[in-house]
């Protein structure tokens, strides 16, 4: 007897489940354990990274305001100076 749609569906689902098993969180945490970092250290690094990005974005906002309003450059020169670095 030939395969039914249900058989094909089951075969595809099993194939997908096997593929999903290779990307489980347990596998990625095993890789993280090799460098000796505990989850609390990883969390602390992520908080520091977020703080650094927040500080950088606030600096660029302030620098844009300063160049435009205090130094008195026009918008085009201000944008160019910010984009240049």
Residue frames as qw, qx, qy, qz and C-alpha x, y, z in Angstrom:
[[0.000, 0.889, 0.459, 0.000, 0.00, 0.00, 0.00],
 [0.401, 0.559, -0.019, 0.726, 1.25, 3.56, -0.75],
 [0.277, -0.182, -0.453, 0.828, 2.03, 6.31, 1.68],
 [0.053, -0.823, -0.556, -0.101, -0.79, 8.49, 2.82],
 [0.094, 0.796, -0.052, 0.596, -0.69, 12.22, 3.49],
 [0.661, -0.725, 0.088, -0.173, -0.57, 11.45, 7.20],
 [0.907, -0.139, 0.091, 0.386, 2.56, 9.32, 6.73],
 [0.509, 0.529, 0.038, 0.677, 4.26, 12.10, 4.78],
 [0.250, -0.840, 0.028, -0.481, 3.28, 14.64, 7.42],
 [0.822, -0.561, 0.088, 0.043, 4.65, 12.44, 10.21],
 [0.829, 0.117, 0.072, 0.541, 7.92, 11.94, 8.34],
 [0.259, 0.686, 0.009, 0.680, 8.32, 15.70, 7.83],
 [0.498, -0.799, 0.042, -0.334, 7.48, 16.43, 11.46],
 [0.897, -0.357, 0.077, 0.248, 10.05, 13.88, 12.68],
 [0.667, 0.358, 0.055, 0.651, 12.66, 15.37, 10.36],
 [0.031, -0.793, 0.010, -0.608, 11.90, 18.87, 11.69],
 [0.714, -0.688, 0.041, -0.120, 12.08, 17.70, 15.31],
 [0.878, -0.101, 0.053, 0.465, 15.51, 16.17, 14.67],
 [0.414, 0.552, 0.038, 0.723, 16.68, 19.44, 13.12],
 [0.331, -0.817, -0.015, -0.471, 15.29, 21.40, 16.06],
 [0.865, -0.469, -0.070, 0.164, 17.18, 19.17, 18.51],
 [0.721, 0.174, -0.043, 0.670, 20.49, 20.46, 17.16],
 [0.110, 0.540, -0.022, 0.834, 19.61, 24.02, 18.17],
 [0.589, -0.670, -0.452, -0.029, 18.45, 23.44, 21.71],
 [0.182, -0.903, 0.210, -0.328, 19.50, 25.80, 24.50],
 [0.843, -0.471, 0.244, 0.091, 21.26, 23.01, 26.37],
 [0.826, 0.282, 0.136, 0.469, 23.73, 22.64, 23.51],
 [0.266, 0.781, -0.061, 0.562, 24.58, 26.34, 23.49],
 [0.502, -0.804, 0.210, -0.240, 24.99, 26.49, 27.27],
 [0.929, -0.186, 0.155, 0.279, 27.45, 23.61, 27.10],
 [0.608, 0.516, 0.028, 0.603, 29.58, 25.73, 24.78],
 [0.132, -0.858, 0.096, -0.487, 29.36, 28.64, 27.23],
 [0.804, -0.588, 0.089, -0.012, 30.57, 26.51, 30.13],
 [0.875, 0.164, -0.036, 0.455, 33.93, 25.87, 28.50],
 [0.310, 0.622, -0.156, 0.702, 35.10, 29.44, 29.12],
 [0.394, -0.158, -0.653, 0.627, 34.32, 29.29, 32.83],
 [0.213, -0.184, 0.059, -0.958, 31.63, 31.97, 32.86],
 [0.077, 0.365, 0.869, -0.324, 28.62, 31.36, 35.02],
 [0.083, 0.687, 0.621, 0.367, 25.18, 32.64, 33.99],
 [0.259, -0.880, -0.247, 0.311, 25.46, 35.50, 36.50],
 [0.387, -0.444, 0.332, 0.736, 28.67, 36.66, 34.79],
 [0.234, 0.313, 0.675, 0.625, 27.04, 36.50, 31.37],
 [0.095, -0.840, -0.531, -0.060, 24.12, 38.52, 32.73],
 [0.355, -0.766, -0.023, 0.535, 26.52, 41.09, 34.21],
 [0.356, -0.141, 0.508, 0.772, 28.34, 41.44, 30.89],
 [0.118, 0.563, 0.675, 0.462, 25.03, 41.97, 29.10],
 [0.209, -0.893, -0.350, 0.192, 24.01, 44.70, 31.57],
 [0.394, -0.583, 0.220, 0.675, 27.38, 46.39, 31.07],
 [0.308, 0.148, 0.639, 0.689, 27.04, 46.16, 27.30],
 [0.004, -0.775, -0.595, -0.214, 23.57, 47.69, 27.47],
 [0.313, -0.848, -0.146, 0.403, 24.86, 50.51, 29.70],
 [0.409, -0.315, 0.411, 0.751, 27.72, 51.20, 27.32],
 [0.193, 0.412, 0.669, 0.588, 25.36, 51.43, 24.33],
 [0.149, -0.863, -0.482, 0.016, 23.01, 53.69, 26.29],
 [0.385, -0.711, 0.052, 0.587, 25.86, 55.99, 27.27],
 [0.360, -0.066, 0.539, 0.759, 27.15, 56.18, 23.70],
 [0.093, 0.619, 0.650, 0.430, 23.71, 57.02, 22.29],
 [0.242, -0.896, -0.312, 0.201, 23.18, 59.74, 24.90],
 [0.437, -0.487, 0.242, 0.717, 26.63, 61.17, 24.12],
 [0.274, 0.207, 0.604, 0.720, 25.78, 61.45, 20.42],
 [0.068, -0.805, -0.557, -0.192, 22.46, 63.13, 21.20],
 [0.360, -0.830, -0.110, 0.412, 24.16, 65.63, 23.51],
 [0.445, -0.273, 0.401, 0.753, 27.01, 66.25, 21.05],
 [0.198, 0.507, 0.624, 0.561, 24.50, 66.95, 18.28],
 [0.193, -0.900, -0.391, -0.004, 22.66, 69.43, 20.48],
 [0.480, -0.667, 0.077, 0.564, 25.92, 71.06, 21.60],
 [0.410, -0.023, 0.490, 0.769, 27.32, 71.51, 18.08],
 [0.080, 0.616, 0.599, 0.505, 24.03, 72.87, 16.77],
 [0.281, -0.879, -0.362, -0.133, 22.95, 75.12, 19.66],
 [0.530, -0.750, 0.049, 0.392, 26.14, 76.16, 21.45],
 [0.501, -0.196, 0.444, 0.716, 28.73, 76.19, 18.67],
 [0.344, 0.657, 0.122, -0.659, 26.11, 77.49, 16.24],
 [0.074, -0.199, 0.795, 0.568, 26.78, 75.32, 13.19],
 [0.648, 0.133, -0.166, -0.731, 23.95, 74.67, 10.78],
 [0.880, -0.070, 0.354, -0.309, 22.18, 71.30, 10.61],
 [0.860, 0.475, -0.187, 0.013, 24.11, 70.01, 7.60],
 [0.291, 0.636, -0.606, 0.379, 27.52, 70.66, 9.17],
 [0.541, -0.401, 0.563, -0.479, 26.32, 69.20, 12.48],
 [0.954, 0.123, 0.163, -0.221, 25.13, 66.03, 10.76],
 [0.713, 0.576, -0.361, 0.171, 28.40, 65.74, 8.86],
 [0.003, 0.627, -0.643, 0.440, 30.48, 66.18, 12.00],
 [0.730, -0.240, 0.493, -0.409, 28.47, 63.52, 13.85],
 [0.948, 0.294, 0.047, -0.110, 28.66, 61.07, 10.95],
 [0.514, 0.686, -0.472, 0.208, 32.40, 61.59, 10.55],
 [0.647, 0.104, -0.668, 0.353, 33.13, 60.15, 13.88]]
